[in-house]
């Protein structure tokens, strides 16, 4: 049976999303096909608004609608601590804990030689000027507990070492091979509280 081109095109677009295989892409497409027109249009409008209104913060590299982002601009945040994370979703996960009140720095990935992602493809070099002003007293390395996350943390620690800034690593408690975005608030809170010198 021939699938209409517009349906096949949407299935192909959904398949490009992470974690969406062919069957899931088909289910999503056929759900939207049979959903009320307004629901499909609302999804399309939300996608359009996201692409038009979001920017990357010029300070911490998080996703935001204002530049600098609300965290960087807040007078209530502890500007002496910067938590380095791999992805914007990690910021959301840590903010849910309500345990951390410092600033962030988002790398947008981790050092992954197998995928040809080295330090120059990440936002590592943008971190160093933030540390040279003398206001930052601690950097928390909150990369994922994977081989790539550990390699990234070690690389950053070696870069920061000459600056005489305290470098800590979030404590274990997160499963090895896991991602911050999937961890619950209690686990993340304990990981922050149990951080150690790196």
PyMOL commands that set and color helices and strands:
alter all, ss='L'
color gray80, all
select helices_A, chain A and resi 5-15+22-34+37-53+70-73+88-97+113-115+119-121+125-131+147-161+180-182+185-193
alter helices_A, ss='H'
color red, helices_A
select strands_A, chain A and resi 55-56+63-64+78-85+102-106+138-141+166-169+196-197
alter strands_A, ss='S'
color yellow, strands_A
deselect
rebuild
show_as cartoon
